[in-house]
Amino acid sequence: MTLVLASASASRQRMLKVAGVDFSVSAADLNEDALTADLQAKGLDAGGIAAALAEQKAVTVSRRMPGATVLGADSVLALGREVISKCRDLAELRTLLRRMSGKTHQLISAAALARDGVAFWRHAGVARLTMRLFSEAFLDAYLAAEGAAVLSSVGGYHYEGRGVQLFEQVTGDSFIIQGLPLLPLLSELRVLGLLEA
């Protein structure tokens, strides 16, 4: 029995591979913007939104793959009470990074496991990240070097790469920052017999 990852995220795939987890990929293909707006309208905070999106991905894919154990995951960024979504283009990202410069935000990464349309395990972790005050020259160089690749990440940074230069202080698990509460997930996969105990 193997795990199915309900996400096309390169970062999540890389983390699972490096950790030695056997898995296949079947992306959930949800309209995350519409779901996020609906969840916000219902009064959910960033943590609740991340958890709900992760669970919805897992449940959706598990319905089309009977008997499979499906992992859904999602990350949501909160700047104060504002929930930040992925940017559509580099101009929008530039504006966001300017707003976040010198401020602390929270990044919540949630994961859920489901089988046959029912979620049976959930976990969310929180990291607090403080961006340093950076110059326009740095921002120009950062966006030129990273390009559109960072648009795949909420907040527009790959913490495991050049994006680490944006920060002056970080509290929390680096796996959470990369998009997955990996250590609790590995523990649950051992319980399920998907990893050696």
C-alpha positions in Angstrom: 0.0 0.0 0.0 1.4 3.4 -1.0 0.5 7.0 -0.3 -1.1 9.3 -2.9 -0.2 12.9 -2.7 -3.1 15.1 -3.8 -0.9 18.0 -4.8 1.4 18.9 -7.7 3.6 20.9 -5.3 7.3 20.3 -6.2 8.3 21.3 -2.6 6.0 18.7 -1.0 7.1 16.0 -3.4 10.7 16.8 -2.7 10.2 16.6 1.0 8.5 13.2 0.8 11.1 11.8 -1.6 14.0 13.0 0.6 12.3 11.4 3.6 12.1 8.1 1.8 8.3 8.0 1.5 6.9 6.0 -1.4 4.1 7.9 -3.0 2.3 8.7 -6.3 0.8 12.0 -7.3 -2.8 12.8 -8.3 -3.5 16.5 -8.0 -6.9 17.5 -6.6 -7.4 20.4 -9.1 -9.7 22.4 -6.9 -10.6 26.1 -7.4 -8.6 27.1 -4.3 -9.4 30.9 -4.7 -13.1 30.2 -4.7 -12.9 27.8 -1.8 -10.7 30.2 0.2 -13.2 33.1 -0.4 -16.1 30.8 0.7 -14.2 29.7 3.9 -13.3 33.4 4.7 -17.0 34.3 4.2 -17.8 31.6 6.8 -15.5 33.3 9.3 -12.6 30.8 9.3 -9.2 32.2 10.1 -6.0 31.3 8.3 -5.5 28.1 10.3 -9.0 26.9 9.6 -8.7 27.7 5.9 -5.4 25.7 5.6 -6.9 22.7 7.4 -10.1 22.8 5.3 -8.3 23.1 2.0 -5.9 20.2 2.9 -8.8 18.0 3.9 -10.8 18.9 0.8 -7.9 17.9 -1.4 -7.4 14.6 0.4 -11.2 13.7 0.3 -11.6 14.7 -3.3 -8.8 12.5 -4.6 -9.7 9.6 -2.2 -13.2 9.5 -3.7 -11.7 8.7 -7.2 -9.1 6.3 -5.8 -11.0 3.7 -3.7 -8.9 2.1 -1.0 -5.9 4.5 -1.4 -4.5 6.6 1.5 -4.5 10.1 0.2 -2.5 13.1 1.6 -3.9 16.5 1.1 -1.9 19.6 2.1 -2.1 23.3 1.9 -0.3 26.4 3.3 -1.9 29.7 4.1 -0.1 33.0 4.9 -1.6 35.4 7.4 -0.4 39.0 7.6 -2.2 40.2 10.7 -5.8 39.2 10.1 -5.4 39.3 6.3 -5.2 36.0 4.5 -2.7 36.2 1.6 -3.1 34.1 -1.5 -0.6 33.3 -4.2 0.2 36.2 -6.5 -0.9 36.1 -10.1 2.3 37.8 -11.5 5.6 39.3 -10.5 4.2 42.8 -10.3 1.6 41.7 -7.7 4.3 39.8 -5.9 6.6 42.9 -5.8 3.8 44.9 -4.1 3.2 42.1 -1.6 6.8 41.8 -0.7 7.1 45.5 -0.2 4.1 45.3 2.2 5.6 42.4 4.1 9.1 44.0 4.4 9.9 44.6 8.1 6.8 42.8 9.3 6.1 39.4 10.8 3.6 37.0 9.2 2.4 33.5 10.1 2.6 30.6 7.7 0.2 27.7 8.5 0.8 24.4 6.8 -1.9 21.8 7.2 -2.1 18.1 6.1 -4.9 15.6 6.1 -5.1 11.9 5.3 -8.3 10.4 3.8 -9.5 7.1 2.5 -12.7 6.4 0.5 -13.9 10.0 0.8 -13.4 10.3 4.6 -10.7 12.2 6.3 -9.3 10.4 9.3 -6.2 12.4 10.3 -5.4 16.1 10.4 -2.5 18.2 11.5 -1.5 21.9 11.2 1.7 23.6 12.1 2.5 27.3 12.4 5.7 29.2 11.7 6.3 32.9 12.4 8.5 34.7 9.9 9.8 38.2 10.2 11.0 39.8 6.9 13.9 42.1 7.1 13.8 45.7 5.7 15.3 45.2 2.3 16.2 47.7 -0.5 14.6 48.1 -3.9 17.9 47.0 -5.4 17.7 43.7 -3.4 14.0 43.2 -4.4 14.8 43.8 -8.1 17.7 41.3 -7.9 15.6 38.8 -6.0 12.7 38.8 -8.4 15.1 38.8 -11.4 16.9 35.7 -10.1 13.8 33.8 -8.9 11.5 34.7 -11.7 8.0 33.3 -12.1 9.0 30.1 -10.2 8.2 31.8 -6.8 4.7 32.5 -7.9 3.9 28.8 -7.0 4.5 29.6 -3.3 2.2 31.6 -1.1 4.3 34.7 0.0 6.5 34.4 -3.1 9.5 32.8 -1.5 11.3 29.5 -1.6 12.7 29.4 2.0 14.9 26.4 1.1 16.7 28.6 -1.5 17.4 32.3 -2.1 14.1 33.3 -0.4 15.8 32.7 3.0 17.6 36.1 2.4 14.3 37.9 2.8 14.2 37.0 6.6 15.8 38.3 9.7 14.0 36.0 12.2 12.1 32.7 11.9 10.3 30.7 14.6 9.0 27.3 13.7 9.7 24.1 11.8 11.4 24.6 8.4 9.2 21.8 7.0 6.1 23.8 7.8 7.6 26.8 5.9 8.2 24.5 2.9 4.6 23.4 3.0 4.1 20.3 5.0 4.0 19.4 8.8 6.4 16.5 7.9 7.4 15.1 11.3 3.8 14.5 12.5 2.9 13.1 9.1 5.8 10.6 9.2 4.7 9.5 12.6 1.2 8.8 11.4 2.5 7.0 8.3 4.4 4.7 10.6 1.2 4.0 12.6 -0.5 3.2 9.3 2.2 0.8 8.3 3.2 2.9 5.3 6.7 3.4 6.8 8.8 1.1 8.9 8.3 1.7 12.6 
